[in-house]
Amino acid sequence: MTRLSTYLLPTVKQPPADAEAVSHKLMVRAGLIRQMGAGLWTYLPAGWRVQRKVEAIIREEMDAAGAQETLMPLIQPIELWRQTGRDGIGELFRLEDRKGSPLVLAMTHEEAMTFHASREVRSYRDLPFTLYQFQTKGRDEPRPRAGVLRTREFIMKDAYSFDRDEEGLAISYQAQAEAYKRIFDRAGLEWYMVESDVGMMGGSGAHEFMAPCDAGENEVALAPGYAANVEVASAQPKEPRPGPELPSPEEVSTPGATSIEDVAKLIGVHESALLKAMPMIRESDDEPLLVVLRGDHRLNEIKLQNATGAEFRQARDDEIESLFGSPVGFTGPVGTRVSVLADEALRAVSGGYVAGANRPDLHLKGVEIGRDFQPDFADVRGVDAGDIAPGGGAIEIVPAIEIGNIFKLGTRYSEALGATYLDETGVERPSVMGSYGIGPARVAAAAVEQLADEAGIVWPKAIAPFQVHLVTLGKEPGALRRSAASRGRGHLRRSRRRTRGEVRRRRTARLPAARDRRQEGPRIRRVRASGAPRPRNWPPTCRERRRRRDRRTGGAELSAPARDRGFKRIAGIDRSGGPPPQVAKEQPWRVWTIPNAIGFVRAALIPTFFVLAMNSDDGRETTATILIGIAGATDYLDGLAARLTGQFSRFGTLLDPLVDRLLIIATAIVIFHFDLLPDYLMVLVLAREVLMMLLAAAALALGLQIHVNWIGRLAVWPLMLGGFLALCTDAWIAGALVWVGMVGSYAATFLYVQTMLPQLRSRSSQNLNQ
């Protein structure tokens, strides 16, 4: 147990004056980090505990994905970077040793990893493999900001995969993507996996993992079934509202109107009726290019670079006049003497536009693309909120923090550094690479940004520096306080050996909860600032963030005493969790409960239906069909009642599936008797239901546990609906639904057996050992 009296936790009341991001303010106030210089941060003990917990989660998932941990140097010879063409990156730290040899501080380790692969890998038998490391990185960041979000020195987990071909890379890439998803789920973050630009890394594809929050310096375009960084996002724009089409362009006087807004107001048209002409200069050779967009759109310079294969900058005023032959603010594509690149959004409507006339205080209206100027087309605009995504949903632009990225590097580095292998035929081929990075500090900062409230940091349980704070209240002498803390520690140790139900009933291992925050003393305020996992039922101050936290992390492990009320007091069961169906043995047997009463009513409907249907002429007796429809439609009503009332019971967990089995069997017998569906189909349905009843009986007799799976839950509905429709009509849909439900039911049965076999093997092993 760590004692606060000897622990370095220098909390402060006021955040730094230059702090803007929530994580920057709260992590400094909580005594987690301290600044040494611009973009240079020290992790104090509590902050380092958070970092190490994030690293532990990442390490576990990397190992589970088959990656192997290694460590490479931070200081590297610049020759490797020259071979890959990355020595000119502006953020790269450069230095020399005492002999004058040029060196760099690595931003990433693609060069180092490929260098080793070029010397160690000889044959296709050496591939595939994936290596990873946790290593310090150096980045000459021009504008360090937001605490640990953008720094000049940081620890990064970077992994590199080497495969024989693109198919192998796709497998490694998917394995790392799935590992990343598990990492961020375990860390308690809300995140999105989005398409992204390859940037300086190069390669054929990339994805970023983004944590949405207000302090994010990236923007993500989101829609149902679609997520992409705005740097590469594509969407259908909102409908344009062009002006009237004319036989030829006409000049209109626009004195002093040099902006899109001014021109639109002066002429009386919508901004989408204007052509925004942006004079650009290619960085490599100062070649001019006129980029044309709709007036209500923005240029995306990353898209422009990807479309042209070159970097561009905006032209200066003197360059606009000398190279484009136009006064500033009145540049247009008609009659220009430079190449024109138009955005793809302009293809839909070609005429009725207003554009600069390349003369002072004049614009042209009635401009038509293709008639008045001939451009090339490319997607170079930035998407806007409300645009339509490829899946059909409306785009929403959300600020986010980049917490991880994965790249398909292909052969860019292996070809440059000679990382080749001999394939099965003896032909030399370059290794196909992938690169995968996560910033542990960014994960911690994103958690603070997403979950903090006005009282301070609210950590997800998995990465909290401390799970429990024991605080003694009052003014007792130090010895008495230490004694009380020791007793509390003993309570916690003993509580770990008890079941959750015992802990709840005996009210042990609980933090003292002051309902009125004004009564909190300085000790509680101090530990609250450092961010222990917040009790689930602490009075919320930011409901949206609290709901997001509970959805991702399930709430904190320890909770303050809850108030008994309503059905909870009647049932005598703590409903703060609500047990899932497979924990029946933890609940009392109790037969007479509200949920069980619903089950009894459903069970009583089945023989009534059976008698009425079998005594009818064709099995389609109206009253009987209505009864069986009610029995099927109320399948989840007893489970809902159990969660609302808290009246869980072992009897209920047996009654519900038994009623479902009897319902399906009764329906199948009626359908079989009157030949409403093929006989073999009903035989398969009956065989499955009898098999499930035998499995349940065996599980009870052997003390095994059948874990409910969602395939079984969902398969019941098409099975019951198909049987109901067969009692109503001869339509083909009834048989189709029964087939779907039967296939799902047999798949669920297979999974049930799979969960029972390990328990049987474990029990056999125990018997042998005894």
Secondary structure, 3 states (H helix, E strand, C coil): CCCHHHCCCCCCCCCCCCCCCHHHHHHHHCCCEEEEECCEEEECHHHHHHHHHHHHHHHHHHHHCCCEECCCCCEEEHHHHHHHCCCCCCCCEEEECCCCCEEEECCCCHHHHHHHHHHHCCEHHHCCEEEEEEEEEECCCCCCECCCCECCEEEEEEEEEEECCHHHHHHHHHHHHHHHHHHHHHCCCCCEEEECCCHHHCCCEEEEEEEECCCCCEEEEEECCEEEECCCCCCECCCCCCCCCCCCCEEEECCCCCCHHHHHHHHCCCHHHEEEEEEEEECCCCCEEEEEEECCCEECHHHHHHHHCCCEEECCHHHHHHHCCCCCCCCCCCCCCCCEEEEHHHCCCCCCEEEECCCCCEEEEEECECCCECCEEECCEECCCCCECCCCCECEEEEEEEEEEEEEEECHHHHHHCCEEECCCCCEEECEEEEEEECHHHHHHHHHHHHCECCECCCCHHHCCCCCCCCCCCCCCHHHHHHHHHHHHHHHHHHCCCCHHHHHHHCCCCCCCCCCHHHCCHHHHHHHHHCCCCCCCCCCCCHHHHHHHHHHHCCCCCCCCCCCCHHHHHHCCCCCCCCCHHHHHHCCCCCCCHHHHHHHHHHHHHHHHHHHHHCCCCCCCHHHHHHHHHHHHCCCHHHHHHHHHCCCCHHHHHHHHHHHHHHHHHHHHHHHHCCCCCHHHHHHHHHHHHHHHHHHHHHHHHCCCCCCCHHHHHHHHHHHHHHHHHCCCCCHHHHHHHHHHHHHHHHHHHHHHHHHHHHHHHHHHHHHHC
